[in-house]
Amino acid sequence: MRAKTKRGALLRKAALAAAGVVFGLLVGESILRAFRLLPDDVVQMRMRPSPYTILERGPGFIKRGEAPYFAYVPGRVVTLTYSLCRGWHCLPDRSTEWRMNSDGMRDVEHAVSKPKNVFRIAVLGDSFSIGMGLGPDEAYAKQLERMLNARYRGRPRFEVLNFAVAGYSTYDEWKDLLKRGLKYSPDLILVGMYINDAYPSVDSERRNPPEAIQFLRIEQRLLRSVGRASNVVSTVHFPRWSYVARWIMRFAYAQKVNRVSQRWYKLIWGPRNPAGQRQFEEALSGLETLSRGKKLPVLVAVLPKLDWLNEKYPRWIHKRIRGQLADHGIATVELLRYVMYRDPSSFWVHPTDHHPNEQVHRLIASVVLERLLSDTTLRLPKPPPPAPVTAPTKSR
């Protein structure tokens, strides 16, 4: 009898707890519906390239006859369209255009021969440096150019050439510098380095097929559950029958993407990516040799991932990159400390695209400018004295 009484009491408590949970969910659902507090579906950014020359590629990452969006193609025009689904209505809400000059740079035309009284800076990088989602004048390369010319007042004149290519690793950027960049006779190399830059080269299937293909297979298995873990998020539609369920599923998805992203970065910098890490080290050695042999200064700006700017952030990658750069004697400037513990969404170019917005590019240009002016080893010309301030004359 006592056991039955105890069991009945437990059942009543469980029923009351369940009723409380159901009541709470109903109240929450009512409040969310009353104020229409509905999370957005996330719809991936879409790219519409203009007709362009088909690139011949070997077997592996990209099928023959398909040109990747990140390939630089002279004269190419790409339109990026962003959209969000708010409630049940999906409409594009932003678009931007990106044009390549005749040498495949997202830049104005530049003469190969450097004019007199010109100091040239060659910018290497990936989608962060090319200014994904921004106009060409909003990327940090052009903002830095304007800042330098304002500081030096034409003595000398500065040209900051943007050789960045979306999707490139540091190794790809190093090879591109040898192929395209050095012919413009730069006086300084600025590398925008992202924390996935040990990813295998886009051409690594030609150099070491087994390692490259094996890495891709592991990566595909890892990313299959979330689509991808990079800065352009996957298309995600959350349940429509309940506002509460929609919020719960969105929170769960964000946590899952976080876990997968952490594992993805560990894969890139771990023992299962020997080809990518070997290429990364080769690129750093090449930059060191260029800096010492040709007396061509190199500055690396380590750019942060603009997600989870809290205790979950993979700081260990920055520490590892700084250590390798120090081993090669390459000057470094770190951007992470300027954005940590801030709201990540305030730095995004769009909710579907977590590349840096114009504000972050301005920050990058400002921090790099400060380092260029303060570090004599980077051998910038001595800036002219500030323009004298004349007192206004009194009118009679």
NUVEX-891278 format. One record per residue: residue in three letters; x, y, z of N, C-alpha, C, CB in turn. Coordinates in steps of 0.001 Angstrom, whole numbers, plus 500000, padded with zeros to 6 digits. Each point is the difference from the previous one (the first is absolute). Glycine has a CB too. Example, Ala and Ser with C-alpha at 12.3 -4.5 7.8 and 13.67 -1.06 7.14 Angstrom:
2
ALA513190494310507800499110501190500000500900501200500000498108498827501246/SER501542502223498034500820501190500060499230501090500730501184499372497855/
end
This chain:
396
MET500829498791500000499171501209500000500869501266500000498190498736501224/ARG502865501213499614500885501168500080500703500240498656500345499567502470/ALA500063499329496846500670500120498705499066500613498961501430498012500561/LYS497285501540499483499039500559499057499777501493500251498896497754499840/THR501033502611501432499808501414500346501186500844499510498637499319502022/LYS502573500167498176501213500715499565500039500134498484501227499137502010/ARG498431499763497291499993500032498542498952500990499491500779497603499940/GLY498047502422500715498962500947499596500440501433500189498292498319500589/ALA502418501949500514500499501359500243501002500421498930499648499670502459/LEU501216499388497165500984500300498952499314500275498668501682498564501179/LEU497279500650498506499278500204498746499303501357499997499671497518499780/ARG499760502867501358499345501306500073501013501136499809498261499021501541/LYS502907500831499063501044501019499836500469500092498548500725499598502367/ALA499429499215497011500421499984498600498949500647499110501323497917500427/ALA497383501772499880498929500595499206499960501508500171498696497890500213/LEU501495502582501033500018501443500247501179500670499278498898499610502237/ALA502281499720497803501177500558499312499762500078498501501492499073501788/ALA497919499852497632499713499993498570498988501081499643500495497546499923/ALA498479502585500938499000501035499745500634501389500070498207498501500938/GLY502741501685500008500684501288500106500820500304498764500072499720502458/VAL500630499242497029500807500193498789499099500347498825501733498386500857/VAL497166500865498988499078500272498892499411501395500122499463497558499838/PHE500164502826501386499443501337500209501035501076499655498490499087501804/GLY502748500693498636501056500961499690500235500133498503501052499464502180/LEU498943499402497106500176500035498553498851500736499323501265497848500123/LEU497514501898500354498845500687499412500064501502500244498632497933500326/VAL501782502456500895500143501429500291501085500615499118499248499607502378/GLY501909499693497519501079500485499157499572500115498551501624498978501560/GLU497657500009497939499510500022498625499057501181499786500230497498499874/SER498893502743501098499048501105499879500711501349499957498295498623501204/ILE502704501546499673500743501267500027500760500209498691500221499817502503/LEU500472499142497034500764500115498766499097500321498816501673498394500920/ARG497160500961499025499076500268498901499374501387500107499534497556499859/ALA500165502867501381499396501321500176500922501106499507498730499126501960/PHE502579500744498315500973501014499590500734499629498716500268500595502390/ARG499329498285496996500599499524498748501527499918500117498080501011498712/LEU502386498422502393501436499820500216500428498686499366499924501337502154/LEU500323498741496549500300498808499215501429500065499498497590499788499323/PRO503247499220500946501379500047499477500006499857498490500858499037502144/ASP500136501576497229500128499907498552500521498635499593500400502458499880/ASP499068497044499012500709498920499321501275500602499422497836498724499454/VAL503187500462500413501256500468499433500124499430498604501092500164502280/VAL498979500712496721500086499561498618501353500394499455497506500206499689/GLN503205498839499783501388500204499607500146501080498936500443497624500560/MET500629503146499536500363500951498970500168499279498665501120501468501718/ARG498426499171497230500119499398498670500887500874499134497720498939500206/MET503055500429498910500907500721499121499599499753498561501866499825501681/ARG498020501254497540499661499884498587501178500532499191497501500245500469/PRO503372498876499053501139500477499214499598500321498569501518498643501434/SER499168502319497984499816500294498587500680498906499179499889502501500460/PRO499859497444498227500740499022499181501502500220500133498076499880498379/TYR502667499048501705501437500122500189500695498812499341499661501272502167/THR501626498842497712500783498944499379499984498751500865501455501713498894/ILE498259497147500500499995498745500738501434499603500342497867499280498842/LEU502369500401502395501334499580500427500142498489499879500134501959501568/GLU500949497585497912500263498562499902500581499521501316500385500156497503/ARG498968498889503135500458499468501264500098498486499912498967501934501227/GLY501909497527499553500157498556500035498983499340500900502399500299499549/PRO497658498386500599499055499302500880500266500343501458499822498135498334/GLY499168501762502493500190500269501427498911500892500530502443499743499724/PHE497955501470500733499042500874500645498912500474499036501802500713501563/ILE498597499670497224499080500664499084499981499245498678500422502240501104/LYS498388497516498384499876499264498753500577500813498851497956498832500874/ARG502552500464498138500574500678498848498920500835499309501703498143499705/GLY498669503088499930499071500875499317499215500912500917499850498284498293/GLU500292501558503035499312500861500947501000500974500617498297498190500480/ALA501400503089499470500880501003500602499487500336501389500596500943497731/PRO500222498946503305499542500325501353499754501486500144501263498051500898/TYR497810502332499999499674501417500151501185500782500501497645499402500442/PHE503299499909500254501112500742500570501136500214499012499379499073502199/ALA500535500312496604501073500184499026499989501436499488499867497565499336/TYR501306503046500565500054501341499430499988499863498485501278500921502005/VAL497842499808497344499875499972498551499979501439499531498740497782500005/PRO502199502620499141500041501397499549498666500462499435502417499718499517/GLY497141501449500940498771500592499498498719499376500518501279500554498027/ARG498807498518502899498813499306500476499146500923500876501253497814499904/VAL497432502018500012499057500740500834499127498986500723500005502010498425/VAL499891498128502898499188499096500813499028500832500827501867498275500094/THR496871501347499915499001500662500834499660499089501175499062501260498001/LEU501052499271503201499662499263501213498645500483500489502447499698500612/THR496628499392499580498662500338500472499757499360501351499172500192497639/TYR500388500605503319499715499517501351498499500047500249502257500793500814/SER497237498237499929498582500024500353499779499264501300499367500119497585/LEU499570500295503109499552499319501212498516499691499845501752501176501435/CYS497814497710499160498571499706500058499501500473501344500204498002498442/ARG498956502999501558499424500527501240498563499508500088501504502067499963/GLY498274497062500979498688499374500060499840499059498831499041501995501175/TRP499987498279497972499748499131498857500291500707498680498269498805501341/HIS502445502336498709500275500772498799501506500066499786497886501357500315/CYS502576498199498526501430499988499678500253500984498857500229497572500756/LEU500516503475499523500290501005498986501466500407500084497616500825500085/PRO503029499402498763501369500534500046500004501368500665500601498727497911/ASP500370501517502941500039501289500675501312500751499812498438499055501641/ARG502482500347497598501238500713499734500738499314498860500145500753502407/SER500538500025496777500867499424498977501206500906499821498035498906498833/THR503055500514500758501216500760499762500720499384498810500194500639502453/GLU500574500172496852500689499550498786501498500037500208498113500831498583/TRP502537498180500850501451499994500107500591499766498616499894499149502390/ARG501008501757497221500596499991498671501501499750500100498220501579499170/MET502310497700499852501435499757499901500588500884498903499703497616500811/ASN501509502893499426500654500767498945500649499050498990500406501913501608/SER500363498612497480500540499187498909501042498988500467499567501908498484/ASP500925498243502761500959499031500532499372499138501089501860501580499460/GLY496812498441500640499320499124500945499963500503501422500674498184498564/MET499653503100501670499924500568501343498661500696500196502501500289500048/ARG496956499638501159498831500812500319500509501386500345498646497996500834/ASP501706502738498125500699501265500159499869500785498708501624498995501665/VAL498781502264498379500069500793498784501197499522499179498913502001501148/GLU501194498487497635501144499647499164501273500658500539498479499766497994/HIS502611499472501982501295500513500429501040499686498933499375499712502436/ALA501484501256497279501124499740499095500958499030500668499774502288498947/VAL500761496776500255500945499038500569501255500723500477499111498187498486/SER501393502753500713501173500773500391499598501018501063501040499689497707/LYS499665500273503387499664500903501110500405501423499668500280498123501634/PRO498782502832498451500361501399499734500968500538501052497772500337498903/LYS502877500770500770500886500647500957499191500577501154501636500525498162/ASN499017499576502970499390500562501208498762499211500429500864502254499339/VAL499170496430500439498895499127500406500540498892500898498734500506497859/PHE500609499265503261500313498894500901498861499004499882501334501483501609/ARG499014497298497967498968498995499748499966498940501104500270500394497539/ILE498508499282502881499768498922500962499136498947499308500176501587502013/ALA500292497184497961499235498889499424499268499277501118501660499740498102/VAL497023500186501804499180499333501010499666498590499519499032502220500771/LEU501323496786500047499629498609499740498925499608501001502316499436499097/GLY496797499676500503498972499563500930498930499194499312500451501986501378/ASP498474497760499375498898499191499481498730500849499964501058497872500904/SER497789501521499392498735500731499902499915501131501011498916497923499185/PHE501758501972501964500009501099500964500670501227499388500054498354501914/SER501055501432497411500764501121499462499407500546498709502018499035501053/ILE497316500117498179499422500489498747498775500862500262500855497967498825/GLY498569501922502380498845500822500344498692499375499569501440501983499813/MET498368496750500548498765499306499644498782500754500530501234497810500015/GLY497834502508499087498778500690500394500117501514500051499454497996501271/LEU501736502546498471500223501444500063500333500543498616500799499792502377/GLY499107501517497483500502500647498803501521499991500002497948501442499893/PRO502694498670498947501468499904499945500713501064500815499747499029497762/ASP499660502162502383500643501070500758499804499858501500499668501476498051/GLU499493497554502370499762499808501431500939498979500617497635500594499614/ALA503033498587499566500940499008500517501210500701500619499240498331498258/TYR501423500989502671501060500672500767501168500418499136499328498681501966/ALA500888500672496881501113500397499132499831501445499549500265497621499224/LYS498547502716500289499776501360499511499847500991501147498918499051497963/GLN500540500505503161499926500904501150501400500339500500497764499031500636/LEU503131499981499375501392500243500396500674500950499011500112497718501073/GLU499622502100497647500580500881498987499598501449500235499973498110498367/ARG498749502116501926499528501368500250500634500572501269497826499454498849/MET502292499711502187500595500476501252501467500385499804498414498540501287/LEU502327500639497985501413500288499769500181501266499163500494497549500145/ASN498715502608498818500128501182499145499601501270500747499540498573497994/ALA499489501298502913499638501167500805501130500360500970497563499373499806/ARG503120499606500729501088500255500958501238500541499312499115498185501444/TYR501214501320497365501242500387499327499812501155499022500763497659500246/ARG498003502676499423499684501131499121500794499949498684499491501369502041/GLY500575497423497388500639499853498694501507499921500021498103501194499126/ARG502504498680502036501476499938500099500435498778500793500127502504499869/PRO499887496282499557499611499648498623498503499717499910502294499055499598/ARG497285500574499185498625499552499805499958498490500188499504501917498401/PHE499448497593502251499887498574500296498977499336499084500636500450502386/GLU499710498353497158499074499127499283499942498672500754500501501118497743/VAL498310498498502691499811498725500687499242499082499051499986501098502315/LEU500710497923497135499452499112498980499418498754500660501667500859498307/ASN497072498857501401499300498899500660500056498738499127498471501653501170/PHE502434497422499198500129498730499284499210498870500667502255500741499235/ALA496914499581501738499265498960500728499072499229499068500122501390502082/VAL499729497330498205499106499121499241499197499174501000501608499898498010/ALA497061500175501917499152499259500930500277498507499895498237501781499831/GLY501943497580501322500237498563500023501463499599499995497872499782498851/TYR503033501175501027501423499661499950500554499735501396500239501390497930/SER500709497691502131500786499770501206501257500866499933499109497621500224/THR501665502399500857501249500763499984500936499473498913499757500463502466/TYR500230498227497329500844499429498951499570500503498622500375497960501423/ASP498320502067498299499504500520498724500393501463499831498077498383500077/GLU501816502380500993500330501421499940501487500196499720498122500504501590/TRP502706498671499007501443500073499773500315499711498539500435499302502378/LYS498965499654497051500227499673498595499490501107499088499834497572500559/ASP499040503032499800499439501088499200500892501235500054497699499114500433/LEU502934501106500727500943501114500103501150499820499017499392500302502419/LEU501135498482497501501094499731499068499547500148498553501014498450501678/LYS497742501169498059499487500015498629499574501390499551499258497661500325/ARG500007503052500536499447501296499602500565501175500775497958498806499385/GLY502193501021501938500262501145500844501351500656499804498521498945501583/LEU502545500251498312501346500574499978500280500815498741500744498087501384/LYS498525501631497541500260500764498771499582501460500135499685497906498687/TYR499514502419502339499601501386500246500986500733500900497632499307499721/SER503476500057500621501080500599500798499496500589501318501203500496497877/PRO498159498692502957499521500536501287501163500328500921497896498669499767/ASP501876502298501125500992500372501006499737499317501328500278502186498863/LEU498523497219501288499638499334501243498883499007499703500681502023501389/ILE499338496851499319498967498978499862499157499993501274501472498596498456/LEU497213501535501390499067499910501115499129498769499783500001502530500345/VAL500042496542500612499240498754499896498857500025501004502058498740499236/GLY496714501145500270498846499834500873499796498513500238498925502141499150/MET501492497362502008500008498559500273498810499629500872502511499946499812/TYR496721499072499731498826499530500734500346498697500697498434501117498356/ILE500742498484502619500363498867500846499761498639499343499468501431501938/ASN500089498544496801499916498718499286501030499917498880497565499883500546/ASP503495500938499526500930500106498878500936498814499828499871502406500327/ALA500014496592500546500730498748499755499145499003499230501312500376502095/TYR497537500077497403499156499147499156500790499646498744497853501068500888/PRO502026497694498596500778499629498818499753500932498825499925497650500771/SER501103502568498456499923500878498838498926499538499030502420500527500263/VAL496983500441499008498999499643498989500622499196498866498712502064500576/ASP502613497946499319500689499228498975500732498792500572500243502089498693/SER499489497587502569500800498947500633499690498618499450500085501388502042/GLU498749498440497260499743498677499442501002499657498907497578500267500542/ARG503043500757498857501022499743498984501332499600500638498860501638498479/ARG501343498814502766501294499808500631500042498751500862500307502450499968/ASN498611497255500723499999498861500905498583499443500119501969500958501270/PRO497545498353497705498594499576499971499546499178501203500212500034497568/PRO500511498958502897499476499179501100499726500797501267501241498094499046/GLU499689502752501368499813500781501223498858500991499861502422499746500497/ALA497510500932498347498969501006499802498614499372499967501642501400498750/ILE498215497520500502498696499351499879499570499399501326500466499519497594/GLN500469499891503154499667499419501299499521501072500968501688498193499617/PHE498973502957500379499570501097500865498587500439499636502385500750500258/LEU497329499386498449498674500451499578498912499012500411501059501193498077/ARG499234497521501852499005499006500402499671500124501484500831498462498206/ILE500198501724502610499773500175501442499193501270500243502156498790500531/GLU498202502289498773499307501271500176498532499895499592502160501198499599/GLN497565498144499292498620499879499530499139499231500993500824500082497644/ARG499727498871502951499245499256501015499702500879501210501074497866499228/LEU499883502976501131499838500864501159498936501069499758502393499586500597/LEU497615501007498207499133501142499725498625499604499480502036501301499531/ARG497756497413500216498743499578499384498790500392500852501219498098498921/SER498927501879502392498845500238500875499584501466500055500724498051501340/VAL500183502864498331499660501423500076500164500706498666500692499978502374/GLY499714499334496606500196500631498703501411500502499834497618500633499980/ARG502758500352500843501375500505499976500255500768501287499998500138497463/ALA501266500089502831500349500677501253500830501246499738499933497804501189/SER499943502744497604500793501178499669499197501261500285501249498703498240/ASN499123502405501131499391501280500329498674500246499296502269500853500370/VAL497487498434498537498723500099499312499150498834500471501024501162497967/VAL497929499142502776499244498940500668499093499263499032500082501314502105/SER499531497485498276499134499181499169498549500467500096501564498064500309/THR497646501494498710498578500277500045499349499146501076499999500599497555/VAL499267500047503336499358499293501104498567500488500123502207499722501210/HIS496827499364498706498600500338500236499563499307501283499532500273497507/PHE499967500486503439499594499454501282498506499656499979501808501340501155/PRO497718497857499791498583499584500005499055501198499982500651497936501249/ARG498242501929498048499076501114499849498757499852500869500838500283497690/TRP498947498552502899498750499784500727500000500587501400499716497953498683/SER501464502412501833500063500533501365501129501014500102499071497848500932/TYR500609503327499627501032501013500213501029499513501007498346501803499469/VAL501202497571501607500919499504501028500930498946499411498287500470501788/ALA501142498589497452500825498960499383501009500605499038498113498378500230/ARG501460502681499096500907500662499050501218500570500722498044500555498518/TRP501713500105502633501112500561500764500887498892500571498585501999500562/ILE500808496947499938500778498895500570500880499362498936498190499581501687/MET501241500170497114500772499381498924501126500908499521497962498739499313/ARG501775502561500661501050500926499574501152500010501000498280501408498832/PHE501404498598502465501041499975501019500801498701499908498585501455501497/ALA500722497413498319500676498707499908500903499949498776498074498910501174/TYR501459501653497718500811500006498776501263500837500186497916499702498627/ALA501944501460502025501173500850500232501041499279500840498549502027499847/GLN501001497236501179500944499258500837500679498889499212498608500527502006/LYS500630498844497106500559498924499182501047500542499033497839498737500192/VAL501858502394499178500962500619499089501275500371500747498117500875498584/ASN501734499614502637501159500341500821500890498779500216498661501795501136/ARG500724497094499272500782498778500257500684499513498725498409499372501846/VAL500863500629497043500571499517498741501128500921499537497782498981499373/SER502037502322500791501045500942499601501275499780500803498240501660499371/GLN501611498118501945501174499741500830500737498759499511498857501073501961/ARG500399497896497706500621498766499486500632500230498634498329498640501275/TRP501049502225497915500534500291498665501367500667500100497663500232499113/TYR502464500743501780501286500675500155501051499053500572498800502175500330/LYS500803496939500572500951499010500513500438499046498896498943500165502269/LEU500148499549496793500363499155498860501031500694499123497725498950500048/ILE502063502345499683500919500744499129501398500074500604498069501342499140/TRP501998498881502174501298500180500648500507498730500680499405502383500334/GLY499925496497499446500369498750500644500772499061499090498005500251501405/PRO502283498540499068500852499060499256499358499429498742501032499442502152/ARG497648500741497678499360499458498802500031500961498823498546498672501481/ASN502182502419498658500181500937498895501481500302499792497740500998500470/PRO503072497986499258501441500254499832500304500844498769500450497839501138/ALA498786501989497784500286500751498775499783501498500220499331497999498621/GLY499534502369501991499716501412500216501003500659500922497618499509499636/GLN502757499808501442500963500596500931501395500085499387498656499106501911/ARG501693499927497261501291500072499314500026501182499030500261497500500217/GLN498636502721499072499919501133499078500037501327500755498684498584498400/PHE500651501476502737500000501215500804501425500350500437497658499483500793/GLU503074499522499673501388500218500417500866500393498812499701498346501858/GLU500052501052496987500762500346498791499768501456499602499845497612499233/ALA498898502840500887499689501387499663500703500968500954497779499261499083/LEU502227500418502214500684500871500959501495500037499724498246499492501716/SER502327499367497939501429499965499666500273500853498767500199497694500995/GLY498900502247498022500166500816498800499922501485500302499031498151498673/LEU500026502244502174499891501409500375501236500459500776497498499773500061/GLU503031499348500801501210500341500752501185500198499054499136498703501980/THR501026500389497070501095500109499033499877501273499172500147497502499906/LEU498619502797499673499778501209499200500332501237500817498209498829498681/SER501394501160502577500241501153500859501484500227500235497808499595501092/ARG502913499309499128501426500134500303500855500149498740499618498649502057/GLY500051500582496905500817500016498793499838501264499179499832497556499977/LYS498899502835499811499732501175499181499745501246500836499075498496498267/LYS501059501375503049499764501136500884498605500583499777502464500496500003/LEU496565498595499854498624500403499776499212499730501282500166499513497497/PRO499518501511503296499344499782501295498649499301499845501163502032500879/VAL498518497137500117498730499266500027499331500253501350500890498206498409/LEU497839502144501549499193500163501209498770499114499855500825502393500377/VAL498898496795500641498833499119500002498989500520501009501415498013499319/ALA497359502225500220498887500355500880499161498743500214499971502429499180/VAL500004497057502050499250498782500317498560500412500287502071498813500940/LEU497002500733498203498606500432500056499150498965500733500300501272497848/PRO498824499155503042499224499056500808498738499519499300500893501114502015/LYS498633497725498410498673499530499608498978500774500816500868497676499398/LEU498130502875499951499062500895500678498780499250500512500784501867498550/ASP499458497071502183498951499214500652500507499600501385499106499130497758/TRP499972500716503195500342499475501321501188500753500597499126497746499317/LEU500740503560500743501085500827500522499965499988501524499931501463497940/ASN500191497333502592499957499800501443500951498868500358497599500822500128/GLU502150498517500983500902498933500455500081498836499019499470500652502330/LYS499530499201496793500003498896499045500925500265498809497662499478500698/TYR502820501740499176500808500347498829501307499208499996498988502308499978/PRO501445497165498850501232499196499933501264500863500011498724498273498734/ARG501585502295502424501196500847500120501283499239499696498800501353501699/TRP501171497336498504501221499214499814500504500074498558499250498469501833/ILE499852501767497216500446500124498606500827501267499837497962498748499189/HIS501578502352501394500762501251499915501375499833500638497856501320500045/LYS502190498015501088501286499783500673500941499183499123498849500111502227/ARG500617498863497124500828499162499128500505500795498800498703497974500723/ILE500411502818498654500409500789498831501069501013500391497715499709498983/ARG502072500981502150500997500982500442501348499337500250498176501376501023/GLY501800497411499544501253499292500250500731499673498710499006499054502066/GLN500269500465496931500650499657498733500522501246499297498505498003499787/LEU500738503093500265500476501239499381501248500514500709497649500558499313/ALA502374499333502019501175500435500760501216499149499645498508500778501870/ASP501292497924497930501109499120499623500628500424498684498894498134501216/HIS500308502469497908500509500440498697500364501482499991498605498240498926/GLY501303502409502224500383501403500081499091500931499222502297499232500293/ILE496416500418499588499045500797499231499194500873500958499863498214498200/ALA500074503071501506499268500942500849498507499671499976501734501791499558/THR497625498361501596498607499594500158499219501082500726500683497586500034/VAL498063502585499564499073500841500749498735499181500216500959502175499031/GLU498535497841502199498885499140500411498728500839500143501598498430501196/LEU497296501105498206498743500749500035498996499457501010500381500543497628/LEU499857498261502916498999499352500841499635500838501218500865497809499229/ARG500124502802501409499735500718501256499073501197499811502232499271500802/TYR497628501205497959499144501155499759498521499625499883501925501085498860/VAL497795497626500962498604499588499803499506499015501058500334500366497576/MET500561499103503263499589499007500991498956500562500955502253498944499830/TYR496820500177500545498936500297500957499067501111499508501538499282501831/ARG498398500874496853499030500906499392498933499158499301501761501830499692/ASP497154498804499904498926499306499291500459499652498596498259501209501358/PRO501903497504498303500515499648498665499153500549498861500938497953501006/SER497730502052499172499136500418498895500212501457499612498339498323500756/SER502222502480500150500255501403499673501161500146499023499128500647502248/PHE501614498276497525501152500045499106499720499357498646501455499961502003/TRP497369499423497816499728499253498777499537500919498877499416498007501382/VAL500956501612497402499533500747498841498521499739499744502301499896499022/HIS497188498958501477498589499648499850499728498799500896499906500889497603/PRO498862498931502891499729498829500846500314498660499352498261501346501053/THR501692498573497614500336498746499326501481499910499642497684499937499105/ASP503059501122501133501406500037499602500800500636501131499393500155497527/HIS501414499033503145500712500460501181501392500534499672498715498345501327/HIS501484502073497433501221500730499669499930501395500613500270498688497845/PRO500875501963502355500004501296500695499353501112499194502058499282501144/ASN497244501598499560499374501146499347500997501150499877497752499303500903/GLU501758501831498597500889501132499754500648500490501295498583500652498040/GLN500695499280503063500546500436501287501244499193500367497695500675500738/VAL502256498002499080501150499157500326501146500273499041498467498240500916/HIS501232501946497800501060500323499040500667501322500348498769498735498226/ARG500473502223502262500596501266500437500911499773501203497991501255499145/LEU501585497867501757500829499665501158501300499344499547497936499724501418/ILE501972499322497650501205499331499496500962501025499398498668497901499548/ALA500797502994499612500854501007499365500660500894501044498524499958497974/SER500734500414503056500548500890501029501108499321500797497784501142500148/VAL501992497581500240501005499272500778501252499761499169498181498900501331/VAL501643500742497397501158499792499118500756501308499801498796498120498830/LEU500485502979500979500652501305499823500853500345501215498097500759498544/GLU501363499035502630500751500298501222501286499183500065497852500542501175/ARG502062498165498444501200499151500033501011500435498938498608498085500850/LEU500906502276497970500907500425498932500768501261500397498449498987498307/LEU500886501928502367500640501263500363500943499853501196498000501190499111/SER501769497787501715500798499865501230501144499002499879497965500585501259/ASP501989498511497746501007498942499869500991500378498907498343498250500777/THR502856502126499628501001500443499019500501498852499125500678501795501591/THR499172496957498853500470498878499195499157499817498741500829498904502084/LEU497991501687497886499150499888498806500361501048498958498163499090501423/ARG502740501813498937500667500923499079499048500865499177501823498360499898/LEU497177502193500751499203501019499337500772501313499996497853498856500699/PRO501944501990498303500658501315500025499570500786501219500114500010497506/LYS500752500876502916499664500854501132498888500950499588502354499836500911/PRO496543500179499839498884500875499602500370501466500158498375498220500671/PRO501054502634498508500275501438500146499405500519501300500029500277497498/PRO500486500818502994499420500561501237498552500412499763502277500808500735/PRO496939499167500323498596500416499841499901501392499416499368498560501923/ALA499589501656497284499799501309499387499789501042501097499001498934497923/PRO501649502201501958499839501052501039498561500493500041502399500706499691/VAL497165499570501518498664500514500199500091501515500123499240497851501131/THR500142502842497947500058501459500014498781500545500743501284500025497809/ALA498967500965503011498907500623500742499153500833499060501386500036502093/PRO497312499933498054499149500828499120500237501485500266498261498173499942/THR501777502582498988500194501447500135498680500682500350501904499914498348/LYS498213501099502478498818500733500387499590500972498899500651499769502412/SER498111500201497287499485500945498974499692501335500655499025498100498639/ARG501321502968500652499745501335500530498616500487499580502464500498499943/
end
